[in-house]
Amino acid sequence: MPAKDLISLAAFWVLFAAPAIAELPGRVEKCLPYPTRAQDMVEMYPEPPEVKVNVRVIGVEVDAASGISSEAQEEISGKVGSLTFGGGADADYLTDFANQIAAVRVRGFLQDRGYCRATALARLTLVEQSAAEIRVAATISAQPGPPCQTGDIRIELADGSSPLAVSQGFSVDSFHSKEANC
């Protein structure tokens, strides 16, 4: 007898489980005269609104021992000094903002000036906190590293039926050696 009950239960589950679990399409939900279970759950347990935090950099200090020229330090200070970060208020929003400053602003600035292996680190210090905004001071440490250099670039015609081929004056082996700086 229990085996028959199990078979009946399994057959019932196979036939009616998918419609019971599946969600209704949106156009069908709109036509119903009553709310669905999913709509009831959303009304009973709404998601909390995402808290936004505005972080403004009000002061920038670039480490003088970083090997960056004073003109570049002033330009970095100008780029970073006017930044505002409007992210979510999770536990790491200041770390996210510091990483964004280091990677995008400082390291990107140095890479645009020909330093392929530039490294940067930004630390934020809380200066003032109000309901609308958090003000921080940024301390930036950066090492530009050696400037990027390539060998001679030659443009050669491979043959008449194919387009031009571009080659550089260093091989893969020399790319990873001490001779190549990039």
WOLINMO-V548720 format. One record per residue. N is the residue number from 1. RES is the residue in three letters. PHI is phi in degrees with one decimal (NA if undefined). BURIAL is # if it has 16 or more other C-alpha atoms within 10 Angstrom, else .. Layout:
n: (N	N)
res: (RES	RES)
phi: (PHI	PHI)
burial: (BURIAL	BURIAL)
//
This chain:
n: (1	2	3	4	5	6	7	8	9	10	11	12	13	14	15	16	17	18	19	20	21	22	23	24	25	26	27	28	29	30	31	32	33	34	35	36	37	38	39	40	41	42	43	44	45	46	47	48	49	50	51	52	53	54	55	56	57	58	59	60	61	62	63	64	65	66	67	68	69	70	71	72	73	74	75	76	77	78	79	80	81	82	83	84	85	86	87	88	89	90	91	92	93	94	95	96	97	98	99	100	101	102	103	104	105	106	107	108	109	110	111	112	113	114	115	116	117	118	119	120	121	122	123	124	125	126	127	128	129	130	131	132	133	134	135	136	137	138	139	140	141	142	143	144	145	146	147	148	149	150	151	152	153	154	155	156	157	158	159	160	161	162	163	164	165	166	167	168	169	170	171	172	173	174	175	176	177	178	179	180	181	182)
res: (MET	PRO	ALA	LYS	ASP	LEU	ILE	SER	LEU	ALA	ALA	PHE	TRP	VAL	LEU	PHE	ALA	ALA	PRO	ALA	ILE	ALA	GLU	LEU	PRO	GLY	ARG	VAL	GLU	LYS	CYS	LEU	PRO	TYR	PRO	THR	ARG	ALA	GLN	ASP	MET	VAL	GLU	MET	TYR	PRO	GLU	PRO	PRO	GLU	VAL	LYS	VAL	ASN	VAL	ARG	VAL	ILE	GLY	VAL	GLU	VAL	ASP	ALA	ALA	SER	GLY	ILE	SER	SER	GLU	ALA	GLN	GLU	GLU	ILE	SER	GLY	LYS	VAL	GLY	SER	LEU	THR	PHE	GLY	GLY	GLY	ALA	ASP	ALA	ASP	TYR	LEU	THR	ASP	PHE	ALA	ASN	GLN	ILE	ALA	ALA	VAL	ARG	VAL	ARG	GLY	PHE	LEU	GLN	ASP	ARG	GLY	TYR	CYS	ARG	ALA	THR	ALA	LEU	ALA	ARG	LEU	THR	LEU	VAL	GLU	GLN	SER	ALA	ALA	GLU	ILE	ARG	VAL	ALA	ALA	THR	ILE	SER	ALA	GLN	PRO	GLY	PRO	PRO	CYS	GLN	THR	GLY	ASP	ILE	ARG	ILE	GLU	LEU	ALA	ASP	GLY	SER	SER	PRO	LEU	ALA	VAL	SER	GLN	GLY	PHE	SER	VAL	ASP	SER	PHE	HIS	SER	LYS	GLU	ALA	ASN	CYS)
phi: (NA	-63.1	-66.6	-64.7	-64.8	-64.5	-65.3	-63.4	-64.9	-64.8	-64.5	-61.1	-61.6	-64.4	-74.6	-115.3	-71.7	-61.4	-65.7	-72.7	-87.7	-65.4	-90.1	-79.9	-62.5	-57.6	-68.4	-78.2	-59.7	-66.5	-84.6	-71.4	-79.5	-134.2	-74.6	-79.0	-62.7	-62.5	-66.3	-62.5	-65.2	-65.9	-70.2	-75.1	-126.4	-68.9	-72.0	-66.5	-66.4	-72.2	-85.9	-98.3	-124.0	-101.6	-112.0	-120.8	-86.1	-109.3	-148.0	-132.0	-128.1	-101.6	-60.5	-69.4	-86.6	-81.8	85.7	-97.8	-62.6	-65.0	-64.6	-67.3	-62.4	-65.4	-67.5	-63.2	-60.2	-66.0	-69.4	-83.2	-64.6	-108.9	-80.2	-132.5	-115.8	-115.0	-106.3	-74.1	-91.7	-81.1	-67.5	-111.4	-67.2	-70.0	-65.2	-60.5	-66.7	-64.3	-64.7	-64.6	-62.0	-65.9	-77.9	-85.4	-77.6	-78.3	-64.7	-63.4	-60.1	-68.3	-67.8	-64.6	-94.6	98.0	-107.5	-66.9	-104.2	-69.0	-123.3	-147.0	-140.6	-121.5	-120.8	-108.5	-119.0	-68.0	-105.4	-150.3	-130.6	-126.0	-66.6	-93.2	-155.9	-114.5	-107.9	-130.8	-110.6	-106.0	-114.3	-115.2	-117.7	-144.8	-124.7	-70.6	75.2	-72.7	-69.9	-71.3	-140.4	-120.9	-79.0	-69.5	-105.7	-117.7	-112.1	-124.2	-81.0	-70.0	-162.8	-69.1	-91.5	-120.4	-71.9	-64.8	-108.8	-109.0	-129.2	-109.5	-81.0	-136.1	-94.9	-64.1	-65.2	-73.7	-63.0	-94.2	-87.7	-73.2	-68.4	-88.9	-93.6	-120.5)
burial: (.	.	.	.	.	.	.	.	.	.	.	.	.	.	.	.	.	.	.	.	.	.	.	.	.	.	.	.	.	.	.	.	.	.	.	.	.	.	.	.	.	.	.	.	.	.	.	.	.	.	.	.	#	#	#	#	#	#	#	#	#	#	.	.	.	.	.	#	.	.	.	.	#	.	.	#	#	.	.	#	#	.	.	#	#	.	#	.	.	.	.	.	#	#	.	.	#	#	#	#	#	#	#	.	#	#	#	#	#	#	#	.	.	#	#	#	#	#	#	#	#	#	#	#	.	.	.	.	.	.	.	.	#	#	#	#	#	#	#	#	#	#	#	#	#	.	.	.	.	.	.	.	.	.	.	.	.	.	.	.	.	.	.	.	.	.	.	.	.	.	.	.	.	.	.	.	.	.	.	#	#	#)
//
